[in-house]
């Protein structure tokens, strides 16, 4: 039984929504984030990546950066670009990309349910990324980026969503990347209670995207509890900002890999070792895998199509993931890649950037690239239900939720 609650959102006034809304902070590298803020000084990246508003600030984790983020957030309210809801409400958030739509319920999820495993994760987190967001949430006293949650499709939630979307949305805009964002405010007490009851029938929630943001929000909550030993459990810091989407509406893109070197091997030696586990054919065009067990390899200006040999397949839920197939048969034994979360010889490229980005990386700072077949949402749920963990960077969800459209204050 999943528990959610409405909240008194801080959000943009309608005329400012499109200008403020920004992609998540971790989608951009530093140069890209700076470029976005230079183009649009009202972007919410000024809060999520406050170093972009600080000349000469080299340490992006310095205390001054988080303090600047807090001041940048206050600016939106002081200049009346944002407002604060008078009562706790829900929102519905629809994103449309390439003719496909998904609609999620914007609500606050329970810290206790995360601790109890009712909000299920499928990835490990990195301590340094957690620490960054812990400081960010704590200093701002707010969740500024929603956690992307999913659940097995529920007819009652779908019916309520359809009914609420009959009203006029409070925001309706198309971003520069072509994604349309529509948001409805759900404030009627009967509708609010109906959503609470419907979501209670959901067996479990799953973190689709935002493991670091979620873990950080929970750790801030525990810090606040320690600072307030007489807490009741009803305080805002006991929950975190989320958007809940039905699994059937979601789309996962591949999460591709690039590596810096061939671990001392010549190109031919490397290909010979690859053929021990894969059927390999030369391709006269970029390889975008069309089925499980197929991987594209780009090396020295040439594309290859790899198909895992049947005897190399595993039966366990994690081992049969294509990202595991690549790691177990090439990255670890042949290329000597250690923990992919910390090994500096590997990097990850979201599928939204396309195969041209893999070729570009190999022409600049990398030696080889691997294009992947996307992980299925059913695989994510099965692994989370089994209490297992996926390899890092196994899923890339599109479209991405925008930050800055809803802010959850912790008190």
TARA-V807790 format. One record per helix or strand of 2 or more residues. SS is the DSSP state (hx for helix, st for strand). FROM is the first residue (numbers start at 1). TO is the last residue. If there is no record, write none. Layout:
BEGIN
[[SS:FROM:TO] [SS:FROM:TO]]
END
This chain:
BEGIN
[[st:4:5] [st:10:12] [hx:14:20] [hx:25:27] [hx:30:39] [hx:45:48] [hx:50:53] [hx:63:78] [st:82:84] [st:89:97] [st:100:110] [hx:111:115] [st:119:120] [hx:127:140] [st:142:143] [st:147:151] [hx:155:164] [st:171:174] [st:180:186] [hx:189:200] [st:205:209] [hx:211:227] [hx:236:238] [st:239:246] [hx:247:249] [st:252:253] [st:255:259] [hx:267:274] [st:278:283] [st:294:299] [st:302:308] [hx:310:312] [hx:322:331] [st:346:350] [hx:351:364] [st:368:371] [hx:377:385] [st:396:397] [st:407:409]]
END
